[in-house]
Amino acid sequence: MAQTTKILVALALLVASTALALDEEDVSIEKLGRAYRIHMAFDVPASVDQIKSVLTDYAHPSRLSSAVTAREVLGRQDGAVRVRTEFRDCVVFFCKTMILVHDVSVSATEVRADVVAEGSDFRNGFLRWSINGLGDGSSHVVFNAVMEPDFFVPPLIGGFLIRKALGNQALATAENLVSEAPREPLSGNEEQ
C-alpha cells in the first residue's frame, strides 16, 4: 500500500509540473514596423505580492533571466524606480550586449516598466505584468510588452529569428518566475 501511495504522489507531482510547463505556443510575438509585441499568460503557484517582489528584485539581476548581466537603480521619482538593466543575448552568430533603461511602477496588481530612450538601446516600449490572485494562493499572470530596438539587426538574422529569440527569453523568464516566486516569504497580510 505504501508503494502505491508513493507512485500516486509521484504521478501527481508529474502532472502538476507538466501543468506549469510552458512552450512556444504559450507566447505570441508579432512584428509591428520596427517594434515587437509580446503576449503571454500563465499561472504561478504564488501570491500577487510574492510575484511582485521577484519582479522588482533589483539586487539579484539574473534571478529572472540568465541573459541579465547587471542591474542598477538610477533613482526614484513620482512613485517610479528608474532602473538600468544590461543583458546579453545571441541569435545564431549575432551576439549583442544591450542596455535597457526603464521606469518601473508597481500597483496592487501590476508591475509596469516603461522604456526611457535616453541611455537605452531601445527607442520606446513597455513591459507590463498584470497579476491576479486566484484565491488558492496562486496567481494568473498576463505579460504584455512592446519593444522597439534602436540598434542595427543584420538582415541575415531576420524577423523570424528575432521572434524566436524573444519567445525563448520570455518563456525562460516565465519559468524562472514560476520557480522563484513561491520561494519568496509571504508578507503578513497573505494567507499561507
N, C-alpha and C positions, 0 to 999 in steps of 0.2 A: 504494500500500500504506500509506503514512504517513497518508493521508486516512482510510482505513478504520480504522486504529488510533485516530485521533482521535475518530471517530464512535463506536466501541465504548467508548472511555473515557468520552465524554460520556454515552452511554446507561447505562453502569454507575453513573456519579455520579448520574444522574437517578433510577435505581432505588433506590440507596442513600438518597438524600434523601427519596424517597417512603416508603421503609420506616420512616423516623424520624418522618414526619409524623403528627400526632395530630389527631383530630377529636372532635366531641361524643360519638360512640359509644364513645370510649375512657374516658370519665369517667361515673361513676354517682353521682347525687345523690338522696338521699331526705330527706324531712322527717320528723322524729321529735318530735312535740309542738312545742316552741319551738326545737329544735335541728335541725341539718342534718348528715347523714352524707355524706361524700365518699369515693369509692374510685376509684383509677386505677392502672393498671400499664403500664409502658413500658420500653424498653431505652435505655441511654445508652452511647455509644461512649467510655467512660472507666472507670477503675478505681474500686473502692469508696472508696479514700482520696481520690481526686480529687473525687468526688461529695460526700463528707462535708465536704471543705474548702470547696466552694462553698456548701453548705447552712449552714455555720457562719461565713461571711464577714460579720461584723458591721460591718466598716469600709466596705463598699460596699452601702448599703441598697437600692438599686434594681437590683442585679445580677440577681436572680431575678424581680422584678416591678416594672414601672413604676409601679404603684399605691403602692409603699412610698415615703414621703417622708422618713422619718427612722428611725434605729435606734440605740439606745444600750445598752451593757452596764451594768446596775444593780449587779451584784455576782456573787460566786461562792460557792457553799456546797454541801457534800456532793456534789461531782462535777457539779453543775448550774450553768449560767450563767443568771442572770436577765436577760432582755432585754426592753426596751420598744420596740415597733415601732409606728410611726404610718403609716397608709395612708389613701388617699382613693379612693373608688370611687363610681360613679354607676350608677343603674338608672333608665332613662328620664329623668325630670326630678328625681329624688330623689338628691342627692349628699350624702355624709357622710364626714367625717374620723373615723377610728376608731383607738382605742388598743388594742393587744394586749400585755399583759404575760404573759410565759411563761417557764417554767423549761426550759432546753434541756439534755438529757443525750445523750451520744454513747457508743455501744458499738461493738463490732467491725463490726457490720453494720446499725446503726440510728442514726438521729437522731430524737429524740422531743422535742416541745415541749408541755408541759402548761400549760394556761391558769391564770393566777393572777387570780382575780376582782378583788382589790383593785387599783384603778388601771386596770382594763381596761374596755372596752365589751363584754365577754363574761362571762357567768356562769360557764361551765365549758367544758371540752372539751380536745382534744388534736390535734396533728398528728404523724403518725408516717411516716417514710420508711424502709422496710426495703430494704436494698440487698444483692444477692447477685452476686458476681463470676461471670461466665460462662466464665472460663478463656481467653478470646481477647482479653483486655484491655478487654472491655466488661462492662456490669453490667445486671442486671434490677432495676428499682425498682418497689416497690409503695407507693403513697401512700394512707394512710387518715387521715381526720380526722372529728371530731365537734365542731361549734362551736355554742354556744348564745348568741346575741346578747342583750345586756342594754340594748337601745335600741328605741325605737318605730319600726316599719316601717309606713308608711301603707298602709291596706287596698287602695288602688288599685294599689300595686306588686305585691302578691300573691306567693304562694309560687312560681308559675311563673317570674316574672321574677327573683326572688332566686336560684332554682336555676340559671337561665340565666347570671346574672352570676357565680355561684360556679364554674360549669362553665368559663366563658370565662377566669376568673382562674386556675383550676387548670391548664387547657391552656396558657395563656401561660407560667406558671411552669415547667411540664414542658418546654416548648420551649426556654425560656431555659436550663434545666439541661442539656438535650441540647447546646446550643450552647456554654455556658460551661465545663462540666466537662472536656472534652477539652483546653482551654487551660491548665488547672492543671498546674503542674510535677509530675512524678512523684516520689514520695519514694524514698529509697534502696532500700527493700525491694520495690519494684514492678518488674515486667518491662516493658520498653519495646516 
